[in-house]
Amino acid sequence: MLGPHVPDLAGLQMLATVARTGSLRMAALELQVTQQALSQRVGALEARVGIPLLARGPRGSVLTAEGRLVEQWASKVLDAAAELDAGIAALRLDRAGHITVAASLTIAGHLMPRWMVALRDQQVLMGSPVTSVELEATNSVAVTEAVARGDADLGFVEGPRVPRGLRSRTVARDELLVVVALTHPWARRRAPITAAELAATPLVMREAGSGTREALTAALAEALPGTHQADPVLELTGTASVKSAITAGAGPGALSSLAVADDITLGRLRAVRVAGLNLVRDLRAVWIGGSQPPQGPLRDLVAVAARMR
């Protein structure tokens, strides 16, 4: 820990300016302050250091021998500070120019493209550099692991729980729909199925770690505490595989409304009403650090996602 007599960088820059210009008047002009204000700041600097740094006389002011020595030491500190400043600027420019985002498959496939285009349009409108976004699509558990390891700057997940050790913000909401093939008995049923019927039916499901699967399991557990959910009839990686299996008649399944909207409209799948089951879920941004996402394009992307919910 530094001692109490070490000046701050602003004080060292002021001393270096006086030494370079050769007078308080010229230094004050360069620093854009009055000569009186600069003299007072030099006095405060001397009080902190504990030794006279400036010899004041009728013909002006010059650095004392001790002042020249302190200024020589200060020049090394200021050079190092300038290098640090340049390095930080380079890091900020790199972060602003390129970010890595991990998103769950549903979010990556149906929401991220719109969010990325909106971020780019906003940056162009503001005259800011356009950020390159590298997107990794995976399941929600893998997203949180990538963010926790630092492999991704930001994540978007669909799970029902706030990931431990990460900060999060709800940016959108989505609803799971129970869908079946047109040949399935539920497709011709007018009355809604019950939560108990759904829990007892072997479903076509996403892999473990999928936010879609976790959301369905959590909704059933809330509606039917202590009820055992039937094992999947098929367990597949990726929404496309699940939709194909449901369409082929393997069994019912629950998928995001975003993922099955076209299939329902075109008559490839039929949505089934479920009574007594809340299948609305939060979609969250997750990151490491403070209560807000890191300033810059990461925070801007989260704001864009929340605005377009």
Secondary structure, 3 states (H helix, E strand, C coil): CCCCCCCCHHHHHHHHHHHHHCCHHHHHHHHCCCHHHHHHHHHHHHHHHCCCCEEEECCEEEECHHHHHHHHHHHHHHHHHHHHHHHHHHHHHHHHHEEEEEEEHHHHHHCHHHHHHHHHHHHHHHCCCCCEEEEEEECHHHHHHHHHHCCCCEEEECCCCCCCCCEEEEEEEEEEEEEECCCCHHHHCCCCEEHHHHHHCCCEEECCCCHHHHHHHHHHHHHCCCCCCCCCCEEECCHHHHHHHHHCCCCCEEEEHHHHHHHHHCCCCEEECEECCCCEEEEEEEECCCCCCCCCHHHHHHHHHHHCC
